[in-house]
Amino acid sequence: MRSLPARRLAAVALTAAASVVALAGPAFAHVTVNPGAAAQGGYTAVDFRVPNESDTAGTVKLEVNLPLDHPLASVRTLPLPGWTATVEKAKLDKPIKVHGNDVTEAVSKITWTADAGTKIAPGQFQEFRVSLGPLPTDTDNLVFKTLQTYDNGDVARWIDETKDGQPEPAKPAPVLKLTKAAEGDGHGVTASPAAGAHSDSSDHTAASADAKSNDSTARTLGVVGIVVGVIGTAVGVLGLRRKSGGSAS
């Protein structure tokens, strides 16, 4: 009978550990922009990485909204087999200057729709590549509010903005961080990984992406450490109670 409380304690500890893992899991399944950083004033190519979070349905449509408060004059999609991309434009309240010319409209949304027989199945992800530019110089990030539609009609709304000093929302919008362009970059063009260029700005972008990857790894190891610690404590307490019970007898 003396071992019963210890067993209950161990069960509680294991439940808490499982809760920690469950809460940490969704943080690694967001829709994201990769690489996550680029130089202000330049051009870059990014992938919108879309994981399928459903166990029973497939992703068949992706809608990425581009910020019109920091418009992008040049937006191009890379053809993706099995998917049809549609680009929508909107008039700007205030024209912007690009290479000395007035630009009065900009892309407001990109929609990828799966062809018949195509989807992002459970346990899979897909990357949708886009070239963007010139990137604004008056902000340090671009937020792309995104809708992910499944073939059962469910819609995941990745539209919440992360606020400094506050926990990350459940469905954060993809964010592209913008950094100061290095001196001597010319047009400040950020090379995409596929281009094979080795400029200062692309090195900085790669470093930022590596830092993001390292941060994700650190968070994973931290969660594992917490789980191991909780289980270890429960096992230790269980052992002490058994030892105590044995001494008393």
C-alpha positions as CSV (number, residue, x, y, z in Angstrom):
1,M,0.0,0.0,0.0
2,R,2.9,2.3,0.7
3,S,4.0,2.2,-3.0
4,L,0.6,3.5,-4.2
5,P,1.3,7.2,-3.7
6,A,4.6,6.8,-5.5
7,R,3.0,5.2,-8.4
8,R,0.5,8.0,-8.6
9,L,3.3,10.5,-8.5
10,A,5.1,8.7,-11.3
11,A,1.9,8.7,-13.3
12,V,1.4,12.4,-12.8
13,A,5.0,13.1,-13.8
14,L,4.6,11.1,-17.0
15,T,1.4,12.9,-17.8
16,A,3.1,16.3,-17.3
17,A,6.0,15.2,-19.5
18,A,3.6,14.2,-22.2
19,S,1.9,17.6,-21.9
20,V,5.2,19.3,-22.4
21,V,5.9,17.4,-25.6
22,A,2.3,18.0,-26.9
23,L,2.6,21.8,-26.2
24,A,6.1,22.0,-27.8
25,G,5.2,19.9,-30.9
26,P,3.1,22.5,-32.8
27,A,6.0,25.1,-32.7
28,F,7.8,23.0,-35.3
29,A,4.9,22.7,-37.7
30,H,4.2,26.3,-38.7
31,V,4.0,27.7,-42.2
32,T,7.4,29.5,-42.5
33,V,9.5,31.6,-44.9
34,N,12.9,30.1,-45.7
35,P,15.5,31.5,-45.5
36,G,14.0,33.7,-42.8
37,A,16.1,36.8,-43.5
38,A,17.2,39.0,-46.4
39,A,18.9,42.3,-47.0
40,Q,16.9,45.5,-47.2
41,G,16.7,47.1,-50.6
42,G,17.7,44.0,-52.5
43,Y,16.0,41.1,-54.3
44,T,15.7,37.6,-52.9
45,A,14.1,34.2,-53.5
46,V,12.3,32.5,-50.6
47,D,10.3,29.3,-50.1
48,F,7.0,29.2,-48.2
49,R,7.3,25.9,-46.4
50,V,4.0,24.3,-45.7
51,P,3.6,21.3,-43.5
52,N,0.5,19.2,-43.5
53,E,-0.8,19.1,-39.9
54,S,-3.9,16.9,-40.5
55,D,-3.8,13.1,-40.0
56,T,-6.7,12.6,-42.3
57,A,-6.9,15.4,-44.9
58,G,-4.5,16.8,-47.5
59,T,-3.6,20.4,-48.3
60,V,-5.0,21.5,-51.7
61,K,-4.7,25.3,-51.6
62,L,-2.4,28.0,-50.2
63,E,-3.1,31.7,-50.2
64,V,-0.2,34.1,-49.3
65,N,-1.1,37.7,-48.7
66,L,1.6,40.2,-49.4
67,P,1.8,43.4,-47.3
68,L,0.6,46.5,-49.2
69,D,1.9,48.9,-46.5
70,H,5.4,47.8,-47.7
71,P,4.6,46.9,-51.4
72,L,6.9,44.7,-53.5
73,A,7.1,45.8,-57.2
74,S,8.5,42.6,-58.5
75,V,7.0,39.2,-57.5
76,R,7.4,36.0,-59.5
77,T,6.5,32.4,-58.8
78,L,8.6,29.4,-59.7
79,P,6.5,26.8,-61.6
80,L,5.6,23.8,-59.3
81,P,4.4,20.6,-61.0
82,G,0.9,19.7,-59.9
83,W,0.1,23.2,-58.7
84,T,-1.4,26.3,-60.5
85,A,-0.3,29.7,-59.2
86,T,-2.5,32.8,-59.5
87,V,-1.2,36.3,-58.8
88,E,-3.5,39.2,-57.8
89,K,-2.6,42.9,-57.8
90,A,-4.0,45.9,-56.1
91,K,-3.7,49.7,-56.7
92,L,-1.4,51.5,-54.2
93,D,-2.7,54.5,-52.3
94,K,0.7,56.1,-52.9
95,P,3.0,55.2,-55.8
96,I,6.5,53.9,-55.0
97,K,9.7,54.6,-56.9
98,V,11.5,51.6,-58.4
99,H,14.6,52.3,-60.5
100,G,13.4,55.8,-61.1
101,N,9.9,54.8,-62.3
102,D,6.6,55.2,-60.5
103,V,4.9,51.9,-59.6
104,T,1.2,52.3,-58.9
105,E,0.2,48.7,-58.2
106,A,1.7,45.7,-56.5
107,V,1.0,42.0,-55.9
108,S,-1.4,41.6,-53.0
109,K,-1.9,37.8,-53.0
110,I,-0.5,34.6,-54.5
111,T,-2.8,31.6,-54.6
112,W,-1.5,28.1,-55.3
113,T,-4.2,25.5,-56.2
114,A,-3.5,21.8,-56.4
115,D,-4.3,20.1,-59.7
116,A,-6.6,17.0,-59.7
117,G,-4.8,14.2,-57.9
118,T,-2.3,16.5,-56.2
119,K,-2.1,17.4,-52.5
120,I,0.2,17.7,-49.5
121,A,-0.6,14.4,-47.8
122,P,-0.5,13.8,-44.1
123,G,3.1,13.6,-42.8
124,Q,4.4,15.6,-45.8
125,F,5.3,19.2,-46.6
126,Q,5.7,21.3,-49.7
127,E,7.8,24.4,-50.6
128,F,6.4,27.2,-52.8
129,R,9.2,29.4,-54.2
130,V,8.8,33.1,-54.9
131,S,11.3,35.8,-56.0
132,L,10.7,39.2,-54.3
133,G,12.0,42.7,-54.6
134,P,13.1,45.3,-54.2
135,L,12.7,44.7,-50.4
136,P,11.7,47.8,-48.4
137,T,14.3,49.8,-46.4
138,D,11.9,51.3,-43.9
139,T,11.0,48.2,-41.9
140,D,12.8,45.3,-40.4
141,N,10.3,42.6,-41.3
142,L,7.6,41.6,-43.8
143,V,4.5,39.6,-42.5
144,F,2.8,37.3,-45.0
145,K,-0.7,36.3,-43.7
146,T,-1.4,32.9,-45.1
147,L,-4.4,30.6,-45.4
148,Q,-4.0,26.8,-45.8
149,T,-7.0,24.9,-47.1
150,Y,-7.5,21.1,-46.8
151,D,-9.5,18.8,-49.0
152,N,-12.1,18.3,-46.2
153,G,-12.9,22.0,-46.2
154,D,-10.9,22.9,-43.1
155,V,-8.8,26.1,-43.3
156,A,-5.7,26.8,-41.1
157,R,-5.4,30.6,-40.8
158,W,-1.7,31.5,-40.3
159,I,-2.4,35.2,-39.7
160,D,-1.5,36.1,-36.1
161,E,1.4,38.5,-35.6
162,T,4.0,37.7,-33.0
163,K,4.5,40.6,-30.5
164,D,7.7,41.4,-28.7
165,G,7.8,40.1,-25.2
166,Q,4.7,37.9,-25.7
167,P,4.3,34.2,-26.3
168,E,4.1,33.0,-29.9
169,P,0.5,32.7,-31.1
170,A,-0.9,29.3,-32.0
171,K,-1.1,30.2,-35.7
172,P,1.7,32.8,-36.4
173,A,2.0,34.4,-39.8
174,P,5.2,33.7,-41.8
175,V,7.7,36.5,-41.3
176,L,10.7,37.5,-43.4
177,K,13.3,39.5,-41.3
178,L,15.0,42.3,-43.1
179,T,18.6,43.3,-42.3
180,K,20.7,46.2,-43.2
181,A,22.5,45.7,-46.5
182,A,26.3,45.5,-46.3
183,E,28.2,48.3,-47.9
184,G,29.5,47.7,-51.4
185,D,26.7,45.4,-52.3
186,G,25.8,47.4,-55.4
187,H,22.1,46.8,-55.8
188,G,21.9,44.9,-52.6
189,V,20.7,41.7,-54.3
190,T,20.4,38.7,-52.1
191,A,21.2,35.6,-54.0
192,S,19.0,32.6,-53.7
193,P,20.6,29.3,-52.7
194,A,19.9,27.9,-56.2
195,A,21.9,30.7,-57.8
196,G,25.1,29.6,-56.2
197,A,26.3,33.2,-55.6
198,H,28.5,34.1,-52.7
199,S,27.9,37.7,-51.8
200,D,28.0,39.3,-48.4
201,S,24.3,39.6,-48.3
202,S,23.7,35.9,-49.1
203,D,26.2,34.9,-46.5
204,H,24.4,37.0,-44.0
205,T,21.1,35.4,-45.0
206,A,22.6,31.9,-44.7
207,A,23.9,32.8,-41.2
208,S,20.5,34.0,-40.2
209,A,18.9,30.8,-41.5
210,D,21.5,28.8,-39.6
211,A,20.8,30.7,-36.4
212,K,17.1,30.0,-36.8
213,S,17.8,26.3,-37.3
214,N,20.1,26.3,-34.3
215,D,17.4,28.0,-32.2
216,S,14.9,25.2,-33.3
217,T,17.4,22.6,-32.3
218,A,18.0,24.2,-29.0
219,R,14.3,24.4,-28.3
220,T,14.0,20.7,-29.1
221,L,16.9,19.7,-26.8
222,G,15.4,21.9,-24.1
223,V,12.1,20.1,-24.3
224,V,13.8,16.7,-24.3
225,G,15.8,17.8,-21.2
226,I,12.6,18.8,-19.4
227,V,10.9,15.5,-20.1
228,V,14.0,13.5,-19.1
229,G,14.3,15.6,-15.9
230,V,10.6,15.1,-14.9
231,I,10.8,11.3,-15.5
232,G,14.1,11.1,-13.7
233,T,12.6,12.9,-10.7
234,A,9.6,10.6,-10.6
235,V,11.7,7.5,-10.8
236,G,14.0,8.8,-8.1
237,V,11.1,9.5,-5.7
238,L,9.6,6.1,-6.5
239,G,12.9,4.4,-5.6
240,L,13.2,6.4,-2.3
241,R,9.7,5.5,-1.3
242,R,10.3,1.8,-2.0
243,K,13.5,1.9,0.0
244,S,11.8,3.6,2.9
245,G,9.0,1.1,2.8
246,G,11.5,-1.7,2.8
247,S,13.4,-0.3,5.8
248,A,10.2,0.1,7.8
249,S,9.3,-3.5,7.3
